[in-house]
């Protein structure tokens, strides 16, 4: 059985997806709302798969002062609330605090602990910002992990939206750009076989969001699966991909009934 580790921060404006707010029509608050929606869809996909969901949350002590909690909820409580909203049974998720100063370190610590200390068969890291990661894809990755020590899901600009392991690699700076090359090199250096999943968009910038909105719209039109929380927020915000000047696609906001 695969443990799916989803790193999660509290959805506070400016703390999460700052590059998205700076490069799209979204405000920092709206970018944080989108982050929360994508995270909930990822939680749901992981919980519904044949694996186990582990929410690897960022605690209050690791958050810069300018994003410190000013309300009644701690960082852990905010993340737990997202899981409670996404899952039919909140007990379907296990919660552990992140350990490490970088994404590579946090992912490496989680994977290494689960494989070496808890003896699980396989571990996957899903950043939580690729809402079209489905339970079917997670289960497909689990099958691939029976024959390969590492399975990677590509995303735009050399990133990954999924990384599965049955054995450890050298995780120091393992997510250095381009992530998919770095992770593959580390796996091969460790003598591991590597396989890949179909590509999926990981939303962190305006260009990523443009690609995701166009895909969601097309899938909805065709009557295919769309991630519930993300698709609902995209509709609420009135986001559309249209042909802009020069024939290039661009992301716009249209008036909605709620606006």
C-alpha positions as CSV (number, residue, x, y, z in Angstrom):
1,X,0.0,0.0,0.0
2,X,1.3,3.5,-0.9
3,X,1.3,6.3,1.6
4,X,0.5,9.6,-0.2
5,X,2.2,12.5,1.5
6,X,0.6,15.8,0.7
7,X,2.6,18.8,2.0
8,X,0.1,21.5,3.1
9,X,0.4,25.1,4.4
10,X,-2.4,27.1,5.9
11,X,-4.2,29.0,3.0
12,X,-3.1,32.5,4.0
13,X,-2.9,35.3,1.5
14,X,0.7,35.9,0.4
15,X,2.0,32.8,2.1
16,X,0.7,30.4,-0.5
17,X,1.0,30.8,-4.3
18,X,2.5,34.3,-4.2
19,X,3.7,34.0,-7.8
20,X,0.2,33.1,-8.9
21,X,-1.2,36.3,-7.5
22,X,1.5,38.3,-9.1
23,X,1.0,36.8,-12.6
24,X,-2.7,36.3,-12.9
25,X,-6.0,38.2,-12.4
26,X,-6.3,36.7,-8.9
27,X,-5.8,38.7,-5.7
28,X,-3.6,37.1,-2.9
29,X,-6.9,36.2,-1.1
30,X,-8.3,34.5,-4.3
31,X,-5.0,32.7,-4.9
32,X,-5.1,31.4,-1.3
33,X,-8.7,30.2,-1.9
34,X,-7.6,28.4,-5.0
35,X,-4.8,26.8,-3.1
36,X,-7.3,25.6,-0.5
37,X,-9.6,24.2,-3.2
38,X,-6.8,22.3,-5.0
39,X,-5.5,20.9,-1.7
40,X,-9.0,19.6,-0.9
41,X,-9.3,17.9,-4.2
42,X,-5.9,16.3,-3.7
43,X,-6.9,15.1,-0.2
44,X,-10.0,13.6,-1.6
45,X,-8.2,11.8,-4.5
46,X,-5.6,10.4,-2.1
47,X,-8.2,9.2,0.4
48,X,-10.3,7.5,-2.2
49,X,-7.3,5.7,-3.8
50,X,-6.0,2.4,-2.6
51,X,-3.4,4.2,-0.6
52,X,-3.3,6.1,2.7
53,X,-3.3,9.9,3.0
54,X,-0.7,11.6,5.1
55,X,-1.1,15.4,5.4
56,X,2.3,16.8,6.1
57,X,1.4,20.2,7.5
58,X,3.5,23.3,8.1
59,X,3.4,24.4,11.7
60,X,3.1,27.9,13.1
61,X,6.8,28.1,14.1
62,X,7.9,27.7,10.5
63,X,5.8,30.5,9.1
64,X,7.3,34.0,8.6
65,X,6.1,36.6,11.0
66,X,4.3,38.6,8.3
67,X,2.0,35.6,7.8
68,X,1.6,34.6,11.4
69,X,-1.8,33.6,12.6
70,X,-3.9,36.5,13.9
71,X,-7.1,34.6,14.5
72,X,-8.3,31.7,16.6
73,X,-6.9,28.9,14.4
74,X,-3.4,27.6,14.3
75,X,-1.7,26.5,11.1
76,X,-2.4,22.9,11.9
77,X,-6.1,23.7,12.7
78,X,-6.5,25.5,9.3
79,X,-5.1,22.5,7.4
80,X,-7.2,20.1,9.4
81,X,-10.3,22.1,8.6
82,X,-9.6,21.8,4.9
83,X,-9.3,18.0,5.3
84,X,-12.5,17.8,7.3
85,X,-14.3,19.7,4.5
86,X,-12.9,17.5,1.8
87,X,-13.2,14.0,3.3
88,X,-16.3,12.0,4.1
89,X,-14.4,10.8,7.2
90,X,-11.6,13.0,8.5
91,X,-10.1,9.9,10.1
92,X,-9.1,8.9,6.6
93,X,-6.2,11.3,7.0
94,X,-3.1,11.1,9.2
95,X,-1.4,14.4,10.1
96,X,2.3,14.9,10.7
97,X,4.2,18.1,11.0
98,X,6.8,18.9,8.3
99,X,10.4,18.5,9.2
100,X,13.1,20.4,7.1
101,X,13.9,23.9,5.8
102,X,13.4,23.2,2.1
103,X,10.9,21.2,0.0
104,X,13.6,18.7,-0.8
105,X,14.4,18.2,2.9
106,X,10.8,17.9,3.9
107,X,9.9,15.5,1.2
108,X,13.1,13.5,1.8
109,X,12.5,13.3,5.6
110,X,8.9,12.1,5.1
111,X,9.8,9.5,2.5
112,X,12.8,8.2,4.4
113,X,11.0,7.9,7.7
114,X,8.1,6.1,6.2
115,X,10.2,3.6,4.2
116,X,13.0,3.0,6.7
117,X,11.4,3.5,10.1
118,X,7.8,2.5,9.5
119,X,8.5,-0.1,6.9
120,X,5.8,0.9,4.4
121,X,5.9,-0.5,0.9
122,X,5.9,2.7,-1.1
123,X,5.6,6.4,-0.5
124,X,4.5,9.2,-2.9
125,X,4.8,13.0,-2.5
126,X,2.0,15.0,-4.2
127,X,2.4,18.8,-3.8
128,X,-1.3,19.4,-3.7
129,X,-1.5,22.0,-6.5
130,X,-2.3,19.6,-9.4
131,X,-6.0,19.0,-8.9
132,X,-6.3,16.7,-11.9
133,X,-4.3,14.1,-10.0
134,X,-7.0,11.5,-9.6
135,X,-7.4,8.3,-7.5
136,X,-7.0,6.4,-10.8
137,X,-3.7,7.9,-11.5
138,X,-2.5,7.3,-7.9
139,X,-3.5,3.7,-8.1
140,X,-1.8,3.4,-11.5
141,X,1.4,4.8,-9.9
142,X,1.1,2.2,-7.2
143,X,1.1,-0.5,-9.8
144,X,4.1,0.9,-11.5
145,X,5.9,1.1,-8.1
146,X,5.6,-2.7,-8.0
147,X,8.1,-2.9,-10.9
148,X,10.1,0.4,-10.4
149,X,11.6,2.0,-7.4
150,X,10.7,5.5,-8.6
151,X,7.7,6.8,-10.5
152,X,7.4,10.5,-11.5
153,X,4.5,12.6,-12.8
154,X,5.8,15.4,-15.1
155,X,4.5,18.9,-15.1
156,X,5.3,22.1,-17.1
157,X,8.7,23.6,-17.0
158,X,10.4,20.4,-15.8
159,X,8.5,20.2,-12.5
160,X,6.8,17.1,-11.1
161,X,3.2,16.8,-9.8
162,X,3.9,13.4,-8.2
163,X,6.9,11.4,-7.1
164,X,6.7,7.9,-5.8
165,X,9.4,5.8,-4.1
166,X,9.9,2.2,-2.9
167,X,13.5,3.0,-1.9
168,X,15.3,6.1,-0.9
169,X,17.5,8.4,-3.0
170,X,19.9,11.3,-2.1
171,X,17.2,13.9,-1.3
172,X,19.6,16.8,-0.7
173,X,18.4,19.4,-3.3
174,X,16.6,16.6,-5.1
175,X,13.8,19.0,-6.2
176,X,16.3,21.4,-7.8
177,X,15.1,22.6,-11.2
178,X,14.4,20.9,-13.5
179,X,12.9,18.7,-10.9
180,X,12.1,15.7,-13.1
181,X,15.7,15.5,-14.4
182,X,17.2,16.0,-10.9
183,X,15.0,13.3,-9.4
184,X,15.6,10.9,-12.3
185,X,19.3,11.4,-12.0
186,X,19.3,10.8,-8.3
187,X,17.2,7.6,-8.8
188,X,19.5,6.3,-11.5
189,X,22.6,7.1,-9.4
190,X,21.0,5.0,-6.6
191,X,20.6,2.1,-9.1
192,X,16.8,2.4,-9.3
193,X,14.4,1.9,-12.2
194,X,12.3,4.9,-13.1
195,X,8.8,5.1,-14.8
196,X,6.6,8.0,-15.5
197,X,2.9,9.0,-15.3
198,X,1.1,11.2,-17.8
199,X,1.8,14.9,-17.5
200,X,-0.5,17.1,-15.4
201,X,-0.5,20.8,-14.7
202,X,0.8,22.0,-11.3
203,X,-0.7,25.4,-10.7
204,X,1.8,28.0,-9.3
205,X,1.8,30.8,-11.9
206,X,-0.6,32.6,-14.2
207,X,0.5,30.6,-17.1
208,X,-0.2,27.4,-15.2
209,X,-3.6,28.6,-14.2
210,X,-4.4,29.5,-17.9
211,X,-3.6,25.9,-18.9
212,X,-5.6,24.5,-16.1
213,X,-8.7,26.6,-16.7
214,X,-8.7,25.7,-20.4
215,X,-8.4,22.0,-19.5
216,X,-11.1,22.1,-16.9
217,X,-13.5,23.9,-19.3
218,X,-12.8,21.4,-22.0
219,X,-13.3,18.4,-19.7
220,X,-16.6,19.8,-18.3
221,X,-17.9,20.4,-21.8
222,X,-17.0,16.8,-22.7
223,X,-18.7,15.5,-19.6
224,X,-15.5,14.2,-18.2
225,X,-14.2,14.3,-14.6
226,X,-13.3,17.6,-13.1
227,X,-12.0,18.2,-9.5
228,X,-15.1,19.4,-7.6
229,X,-13.6,22.1,-5.4
230,X,-11.2,23.6,-8.0
231,X,-13.8,23.6,-10.8
232,X,-16.4,25.2,-8.6
233,X,-14.0,28.1,-7.6
234,X,-13.0,28.6,-11.2
235,X,-16.6,29.1,-12.1
236,X,-17.3,31.3,-9.1
237,X,-14.3,33.5,-10.1
238,X,-15.5,33.7,-13.7
239,X,-12.1,32.5,-15.1
240,X,-12.0,31.8,-18.8
241,X,-9.2,31.1,-21.3
242,X,-9.8,33.2,-24.5
243,X,-7.9,34.2,-27.6
244,X,-6.1,37.4,-26.9
245,X,-4.2,39.9,-29.1
246,X,-2.0,38.2,-31.6
247,X,-3.9,34.9,-31.4
248,X,-2.3,33.8,-28.1
249,X,-4.5,32.5,-25.3
250,X,-5.0,34.6,-22.2
251,X,-6.8,34.3,-18.9
252,X,-9.7,36.7,-18.2
253,X,-12.4,37.1,-15.7
254,X,-16.0,37.4,-16.7
255,X,-18.9,38.8,-14.7
256,X,-20.7,36.1,-12.7
257,X,-24.0,36.2,-10.9
258,X,-22.2,36.3,-7.6
259,X,-20.0,39.2,-8.5
